[in-house]
Amino acid sequence: MTSPAPLDQRLYGAAQQLLLARLRGADEEPAADRNLVSEQDAVDAILLLVATIQEQLQASRIAPESATRMGALLVLVRDYIRPLPPGIAEDGTDLLGQDIAEMVEAVRLSSRT
């Protein structure tokens, strides 16, 4: 009998299946809400991912450009789950909001191709 893959590998496999479905042009069917992950759980997971990216960057295992891109994408996810406080300039402009809007547009453009 084969032992099951470790938890991280199983969940990463699920993430890979999402990517493959997207590449095939198929949207995954959402499941019924499992009521397992809280907003705080999701926010904490994002911070753990950012810490992992930073750790890999410090160890020179990933390129700085990749780390920056991953971090920027995680800001979008975080802002969706729990909106971030504004990054206010002296003139009252929400600079963070502008950056998020620009990144959302870049994601939308890349999703169309």
C-alpha positions in Angstrom: 0.0 0.0 0.0 1.3 3.4 -1.0 1.4 6.1 1.7 -0.4 9.3 0.8 1.7 12.3 -0.2 2.4 14.9 2.5 -0.2 17.6 3.0 1.7 20.4 1.3 2.3 18.2 -1.8 -1.4 17.3 -2.0 -2.6 20.9 -1.8 0.1 22.0 -4.2 -1.2 19.3 -6.6 -4.6 20.9 -6.2 -3.1 24.3 -7.1 -1.4 22.8 -10.2 -4.7 21.3 -11.3 -6.2 24.8 -11.2 -3.4 26.1 -13.4 -3.8 23.3 -15.9 -7.6 23.9 -16.1 -6.9 27.6 -16.7 -4.4 26.8 -19.4 -7.0 24.5 -21.1 -9.5 27.4 -20.9 -11.7 25.7 -18.4 -12.9 27.4 -15.3 -13.2 25.2 -12.3 -16.6 24.6 -10.8 -16.7 26.1 -7.3 -17.6 23.6 -4.5 -20.1 24.4 -1.9 -18.6 26.5 0.9 -16.7 24.1 3.3 -16.7 26.7 6.1 -13.1 25.7 6.9 -11.0 28.7 6.1 -11.7 32.0 8.0 -10.7 35.4 6.8 -8.0 35.5 9.4 -6.7 32.1 8.2 -6.4 33.4 4.7 -4.6 36.6 5.8 -2.2 34.5 7.9 -1.5 32.2 5.0 -0.6 35.1 2.8 1.8 36.4 5.4 3.4 32.9 5.7 3.8 32.9 1.9 5.4 36.3 1.9 7.8 35.1 4.7 8.6 32.0 2.6 9.3 34.2 -0.5 11.5 36.4 1.6 13.4 33.4 3.0 14.0 32.0 -0.5 15.1 35.4 -1.7 17.6 35.8 1.1 19.0 32.4 0.3 19.3 33.4 -3.4 17.0 30.5 -4.4 14.7 32.8 -6.4 15.3 35.9 -8.5 14.5 39.3 -6.9 12.2 40.0 -9.9 10.2 36.8 -9.2 10.0 37.6 -5.5 8.7 41.1 -6.3 6.1 39.8 -8.7 4.9 37.2 -6.3 4.7 39.7 -3.5 2.8 42.2 -5.7 0.2 39.5 -6.6 -0.2 38.6 -3.0 -1.1 42.2 -2.2 -4.0 41.8 -4.6 -5.2 38.7 -2.9 -4.8 40.3 0.5 -6.7 43.4 -0.5 -9.5 41.2 -1.8 -9.7 39.2 1.4 -9.3 42.2 3.8 -8.8 45.6 2.2 -5.4 47.2 3.0 -5.3 50.6 4.6 -4.6 53.4 2.1 -1.1 54.5 1.3 -1.9 58.2 1.6 0.4 60.8 0.0 0.7 64.4 1.3 -1.9 65.5 -1.2 -4.4 62.9 0.1 -4.0 60.6 -2.9 -4.2 56.8 -2.1 -1.0 55.7 -3.7 -1.5 52.1 -2.7 -5.0 52.1 -4.2 -3.5 53.4 -7.5 -0.8 50.7 -7.5 -3.4 48.0 -6.7 -5.6 49.2 -9.6 -2.6 49.2 -12.0 -1.6 45.6 -10.9 -5.2 44.4 -11.3 -5.2 45.7 -14.9 -2.0 43.9 -15.6 -3.4 40.7 -14.2 -6.6 41.1 -16.3 -4.5 41.7 -19.4 -2.3 38.7 -18.8 -5.4 36.5 -18.2 -6.8 37.4 -21.6 -3.8 36.1 -23.4 
